[in-house]
Amino acid sequence: MDIKALDKKYIANTYARADVVFTEGRGAEVFDETGRRYIDLGAGIGVNAFGLSDPIWAEAVARQASKLQHMSNLYYTEPCVKLAKLLCERTGMRKVFFGNSGAEANECAVKAARKWAFDKYGDESHSTIITLKNSFHGRTVTTLSATGQDAFHTKFGPFTPGFVHASAQDAGEVRALAEQGGCCAVMLELIQGEGGVVPLTRAYVDEVVSIAREHDLLLIVDEVQTGNGRTGTLYAYEQFGFLPDIVSTAKGLGGGLPLGACLLGERVEHTLGAGDHGSTFGGNPVSCAGALTVIERLDETLLADVRRKGELIKTALTGAKGVRSLTGLGLMVGILTEKPARDVAAAALKRGVVVLTAHEKVRLLPPLIITDEQLTEALTILKEVIGE
């Protein structure tokens, strides 16, 4: 079977795929159809938190699939309740809405914020959400509208109104928009992942939090990519010293199956009632059973190891030939290279290392359980590719 030819014939041409067919993997190693081994520094864009074919995750998924794979949200099922309880206990949030993706989690965050404002003011006069320039919040029409990149605001209009974009460097722009009135929330990525792995500064975040509290705006944090241990804490906001009102997350949460979650804090825990929102597959028992094994294992020992390996990456690449700068936290790293990032990614793949790109940077999102030996081997190859 010619997988590449059949893909081009039958699958919508929305992806510029690399010239490789992957067939199986274990941990941080993945193999193509010829049996060639690659070291995976992408984890399915941060999805495979515990790597490929993780036996604990796979066993939980298989056990649940053979027991009850789906029943819809008209009925109670155990895995989603257990997962929601665990997430709330670990974060201090109060309620969880489950969907299938980061975009769905962000859609829920938008709806919850606007419903909260509607309940508070009795109308839709305070429905605008402030997001940041260079942000990325998803590919639905509404989450594209929330995204603060002009490149995404063409071809699919009209876009959803009710979003304004402020600088990610100057909190004064957030203040000016808040003072204009009509806003209900500020939505942040603490590290702008698709925007090039660009962390916000602690001083900027402190000021935005202060502005939000001063103007009675909800604080929404998009942890779709930064969450679930990726940055060295369960969620990145823990490293910025505040508790959000709403947190959206996905990717690593499901460990490889589609799952998104919108975590609702005390101010909004009762905002969404029966019929206000829904998702046919949200909270699917199989996805939640797998996710439980992810969250249960993200203890401080593992998170400390994520932070350590993040420093290992920075130590190995800082000052290396062809490397201009590094950004990120934990195992979410952006590398600005002298060569075009896409050329580096293509050359690395030929040498047996899978990396990602984000804007002009090479992006690394390896499985959290990658070994030091695998990481060192991959970084040695990557350094050679960048410096050639």
Number of C-alpha atoms within 10 A of each C-alpha: 5 6 10 12 9 10 12 10 10 8 9 8 10 6 7 6 10 9 10 14 13 15 11 14 18 14 21 27 21 23 19 14 11 10 11 10 17 21 25 30 26 22 29 21 19 28 26 27 29 26 27 23 18 17 13 12 23 17 15 18 22 14 15 19 15 9 11 12 15 17 14 15 15 7 6 10 16 11 20 24 15 13 23 22 15 14 21 16 11 13 16 14 23 20 19 23 22 27 26 22 23 26 26 27 28 32 22 25 26 23 16 23 28 25 22 23 25 17 11 11 11 11 12 16 14 22 23 23 26 26 26 24 20 21 26 24 29 21 15 16 18 19 22 23 26 32 26 25 16 11 10 15 16 10 8 10 9 10 17 13 12 16 22 19 22 20 14 26 14 12 18 16 17 22 18 12 17 23 12 8 13 16 27 26 29 26 27 25 27 23 25 25 26 18 20 23 27 22 16 17 13 13 12 15 20 14 16 22 20 14 20 19 12 11 15 13 23 26 25 28 26 32 30 29 28 33 23 29 28 29 26 28 23 22 22 24 22 13 14 14 12 12 17 24 22 30 28 30 29 31 28 31 30 29 31 24 21 23 28 28 31 28 29 28 23 14 14 20 18 13 18 18 8 6 6 11 12 13 14 14 17 23 30 25 25 25 29 30 26 27 26 22 21 22 20 12 13 20 13 13 9 16 21 16 16 25 20 14 21 22 15 17 18 19 11 13 21 13 12 15 15 18 17 14 16 20 17 23 23 26 28 24 23 26 26 21 20 16 18 15 22 17 14 24 23 17 19 21 20 14 17 19 23 26 27 22 23 20 16 17 27 25 29 26 27 29 27 31 16 20 13 11 9 15 18 14 13 21 19 13 16 23 18 15 21 24 15 10
